[in-house]
Amino acid sequence: MGANPGDEHVWLKDQVNRFEQRHPSYALLAEFLEAVLKKAAKPICPSSIVQARAKDVESFGRKILRWREAALRDGERVPDFAEELHDICGAPGHDRPGPRDLI
């Protein structure tokens, strides 16, 4: 369980520290996802671009501060983001533009 969300500084430090401890695992997950998705996408769409990344620590901190502020404003429970945040690693895919797309 994280720090009390009432003390912003203590709460933020706790959340970020806990996320930072897990970040290397998220980075490994991103590498794995990218490799698997590239292999899967190549036969279907050879020109596809697949990239994956783990949410960086600074971005995590900014995001949870915004969400904390909204939860407090709306009288809602402030989640334990270090445990409950779901978008910690992403792998969007994009198709490269072909020659006809450039005309």
Contacts in CASP RR format, 6 or more apart in sequence:
PFRMAT RR
TARGET T0000
AUTHOR 0000-0000-0000
METHOD contacts of the structure
MODEL  1
MGANPGDEHVWLKDQVNRFEQRHPSYALLAEFLEAVLKKAAKPICPSSIV
QARAKDVESFGRKILRWREAALRDGERVPDFAEELHDICGAPGHDRPGPR
DLI
1 80 0 8 1.000
2 11 0 8 1.000
2 14 0 8 1.000
2 15 0 8 1.000
2 18 0 8 1.000
2 80 0 8 1.000
2 82 0 8 1.000
3 10 0 8 1.000
3 11 0 8 1.000
3 13 0 8 1.000
3 14 0 8 1.000
3 15 0 8 1.000
4 10 0 8 1.000
4 11 0 8 1.000
5 11 0 8 1.000
5 68 0 8 1.000
5 71 0 8 1.000
5 72 0 8 1.000
5 78 0 8 1.000
6 72 0 8 1.000
6 78 0 8 1.000
8 65 0 8 1.000
8 68 0 8 1.000
11 68 0 8 1.000
11 78 0 8 1.000
12 61 0 8 1.000
12 64 0 8 1.000
12 65 0 8 1.000
14 82 0 8 1.000
15 60 0 8 1.000
15 61 0 8 1.000
15 64 0 8 1.000
15 80 0 8 1.000
15 81 0 8 1.000
15 82 0 8 1.000
16 57 0 8 1.000
16 60 0 8 1.000
16 61 0 8 1.000
18 82 0 8 1.000
18 83 0 8 1.000
19 57 0 8 1.000
19 60 0 8 1.000
19 61 0 8 1.000
19 81 0 8 1.000
19 82 0 8 1.000
19 85 0 8 1.000
19 88 0 8 1.000
20 57 0 8 1.000
22 82 0 8 1.000
23 54 0 8 1.000
23 56 0 8 1.000
23 57 0 8 1.000
26 54 0 8 1.000
26 55 0 8 1.000
26 88 0 8 1.000
26 89 0 8 1.000
27 54 0 8 1.000
29 54 0 8 1.000
29 89 0 8 1.000
30 52 0 8 1.000
30 53 0 8 1.000
30 54 0 8 1.000
30 89 0 8 1.000
30 90 0 8 1.000
30 91 0 8 1.000
31 52 0 8 1.000
33 52 0 8 1.000
33 89 0 8 1.000
33 90 0 8 1.000
33 91 0 8 1.000
34 50 0 8 1.000
34 51 0 8 1.000
34 52 0 8 1.000
34 91 0 8 1.000
37 50 0 8 1.000
37 52 0 8 1.000
37 91 0 8 1.000
37 93 0 8 1.000
38 48 0 8 1.000
38 50 0 8 1.000
41 48 0 8 1.000
41 50 0 8 1.000
41 93 0 8 1.000
42 48 0 8 1.000
45 95 0 8 1.000
47 95 0 8 1.000
47 96 0 8 1.000
47 98 0 8 1.000
48 93 0 8 1.000
48 94 0 8 1.000
48 95 0 8 1.000
48 96 0 8 1.000
49 93 0 8 1.000
49 94 0 8 1.000
49 95 0 8 1.000
49 96 0 8 1.000
50 91 0 8 1.000
50 93 0 8 1.000
51 91 0 8 1.000
51 92 0 8 1.000
51 93 0 8 1.000
52 89 0 8 1.000
52 90 0 8 1.000
52 91 0 8 1.000
53 89 0 8 1.000
53 90 0 8 1.000
53 91 0 8 1.000
54 88 0 8 1.000
54 89 0 8 1.000
54 90 0 8 1.000
55 63 0 8 1.000
55 87 0 8 1.000
55 88 0 8 1.000
55 89 0 8 1.000
60 81 0 8 1.000
60 85 0 8 1.000
60 88 0 8 1.000
63 81 0 8 1.000
63 85 0 8 1.000
64 81 0 8 1.000
64 85 0 8 1.000
67 79 0 8 1.000
67 81 0 8 1.000
68 78 0 8 1.000
68 81 0 8 1.000
70 76 0 8 1.000
71 77 0 8 1.000
71 78 0 8 1.000
71 79 0 8 1.000
72 78 0 8 1.000
79 85 0 8 1.000
END
